[in-house]
Amino acid sequence: MISTQAWDDARHLWDYHQMGHTLRPCSVAIGLGSHDLGVADTAVDLYNRGLAPLLVFTGATSPTTRELMPRGEAIHYRERALELGVPSSAVLVEPQARNTGENIRFSKAVLETAGIPVSSVLLISKPYEERRAYATARKLWPEVEILSASTPMTLGEYVDSIGDAHKVIDMLVGALQRLLIYPEQGFMISQPVPDDVIQAYARLCNEGFTSRLLATDQPSGTRP
């Protein structure tokens, strides 16, 4: 049973992980590979709304997607986009990336090889990965404007779609930890983390929502 306090803390992290950007037309939309085909659906929606003339899907496989997407995350995303009516000429695939940094670096290389000029990017991820994706892209691709996007949904709706509340909260906690420790490791830009978010994160760690945490000497709930 998940306590009322844990749900409140999870909502604090959920809200913080989303950037709340106002979307506008960009040079390209990049969908970051994951277990969630909703990323591809959102990319198609943005394409149909005229917010990007080109889609790039990036991602190989991982232990969590190998069975669900045996041909690779980017390939399955592309197939989904074509199924939804996007012409193949409007979709590029980057099938090698295995983490967020590689998603950005490899997608950038694909676009450069294709000779496509990029001044702005709609970066599409799972809802709780918006801030992490944004911070990574700003570090690795500072010369372009980055707008974060994801499928609009509440924490409750996302939990229902996954079917495992504990797993979702674990993922929220793991994503927050990376925002705390990755900047000093050079993987992303640093961003302010409000005290109430830090406190919510620490309580969730103490409650045992730790399966997605990385090993670190840093005490739970402290800033990097």
Secondary structure, DSSP 8 states (H G I E B T S, - for coil): ---HHHHHHHHHHHHHH---------SEEEEE-SS-THHHHHHHHHHHTTS-S-EEEE----TTTTTT-TT-HHHHHHHHHHHTT--GGGEEEE----SHHHHHHHHHHHHHHTT---SEEEEE--GGGHHHHHHHHHHH-TTSEEEEE-----HHHHHHHHT-HHHHHHHHHHHHHHHHHTGGGTSS------HHHHHHHHHHHHTT--TT----SS-TT---
